[in-house]
């Protein structure tokens, strides 16, 4: 093996190795040795690679010199890693080059898409099955039963409304994901937004026998933001507090201003939405912003939840370069805190969820 080829191999940023016609690994760079094992030079590739799909690929390229692609799975004791391996014959030599490219993130993205489609299908299938069943009943046994007909129509209306909310939240999630890297440009009055949300939700709170408490301070709070999206964030959080914390009989919305917020390392404002209900088990808190994740699936569906609200909240807060804090203990209510910069100079970062 020429020194020039060895130098080129060492300069490659990806794990790479060369296998000659005698099926031995004749050269490998540091990245390949870290991946497959130290001291692999001079060893038969079969004993080192050990994965049938990749071994078949190498043998085929050695046989006919046609380029091929295979997959290699590795585990460092902490997580699985998926590599796409490119096998190419070296011109003028009875040898081939293997390059390993980490495609774990692509595999994870593909799995997320598959999970998302499966979840959407599941969420739509339940109300659709109910609607089809009630339609069949109304056409048959309950055709002349006015009482049953009215009851079934009420249930069908609820299931149709649930599908409509789900589709609406899916469209909203798609929009906020598309806008996430676009900085808002409007100067908005946060106090006015929160006051508007409380007025909108006043009727819902009265129905749940919940008192809404506002502690906004004396001075209005202004920042750069998207007024519609911020209203969506606080509508979701306060509505959740009313629905899931109703047993606490009150929900507090509080504003705290800071010249230097420790989470932002810049001037910021914190909006706390506090309920005094049953609280959330700490085991659920890290996953609450995942799509379709519910701490209590049955109760969430019964209250009209789609499982997408907090995912939408997370993306909107990310767009505003803010943070979302969630604190709760069983039996002691829950506190959701939105931290937003009051200046437009805070660098982009993910929210702490």
C-alpha positions, 0 to 999 in steps of 0.5 A, a space after each residue: 500500500 503506497 504512502 500517499 494512499 495511507 496519508 489520504 486515508 488518515 486525512 479522511 474525516 470519516 471512518 475508512 479502511 482498505 481491504 486487499 484481494 487477500 481479504 485482509 484489512 491493510 490500512 485503517 484510519 484512526 476513526 475506523 480503529 476507534 469504531 471497529 477495534 484497535 489492531 485491525 490491520 492485517 486481520 481478515 475483514 470477516 473476523 472484524 466486521 462480523 455483520 453478514 450484510 456488510 460481509 456480502 457487500 465486500 465480497 461482491 465488490 472484490 469479485 466484480 469491482 462494482 460500487 455498493 452500499 451497505 449498513 453497519 450497526 454499532 453500539 458504544 455501550 450507551 446508544 446504537 449508531 447506524 452507519 451507511 457504508 460505501 464500498 468502492 474498488 480502487 482503480 488499478 489495485 485488487 483492493 477496495 475502500 470502505 467509508 462509514 458515514 453516520 446516518 443515525 440522525 436520518 434513521 431517527 428522523 425516519 422513525 419519528 415520521 413513522 411514529 407521527 403517521 401512526 399516532 395521527 392514524 390512531 387518533 383519527 381512527 377512534 372517532 371515525 370508528 365511533 361515527 361509523 358505528 353510530 351511523 350504522 345504528 341510526 340506519 338500523 335498530 335506532 331508525 325510529 328511536 327519537 331519544 337514541 337518535 338525539 343522544 347518538 347525534 350529540 356523541 357524533 357531534 363531539 367525535 366530529 369536533 374532536 377530529 376537527 380539533 386534531 386537524 386544526 392542531 396538526 395544521 398549526 403545528 406544521 405552521 409553527 415548525 415552518 416559522 420556527 427559524 424566522 424571528 418575529 418582528 412586531 413589538 407587542 404588549 404582553 400584558 394586553 395579550 394575557 388580559 385578552 386571553 383571560 377575558 376569552 377563557 373567563 366563561 370556561 373558568 366559570 363553567 369549571 368553577 375556577 377563579 382566574 387571578 391576575 398579577 401583572 404588576 403596574 407597568 405594561 411589558 413590551 417585547 418583540 413577538 408574534 401576537 397571535 402565536 403568543 396568544 396561542 401559547 398562553 391560551 393553551 397553558 391557561 386552558 390546560 390549567 383550568 381543565 386539569 387543575 379545576 379541583 384547586 378552584 383557582 388559576 394564577 397568572 403572574 408576570 415577573 420582570 428581570 433586568 437579567 434573567 438567569 435562563 436567558 443571561 439577558 433582560 427577560 420576563 417570566 409568565 407563570 401559569 399556576 394551578 392548585 389541582 392534583 398536579 403531575 407525576 414528575 416522571 411525565 414532565 420531561 415528555 409533556 411536549 412530545 407530540 401526542 404524549 399524555 400524562 393521563 390519556 383517558 382524561 385528556 381525550 375526555 376533556 377534548 385534548 389532542 396531545 399536540 398543544 404543548 408541542 405547539 407551545 414548545 415550537 412557538 417559544 423556541 421561535 421567540 428564543 425563550 424557555 419553557 419550565 414545568 414544575 409539579 408535584 402530585 397533590 400540589 398543583 403545577 406551575 408552567 413558566 414561559 421565559 421570554 427575552 424583552 430585547 431582540 438580541 438573545 441568541 437562538 436556542 432550544 427551550 428547556 423542556 
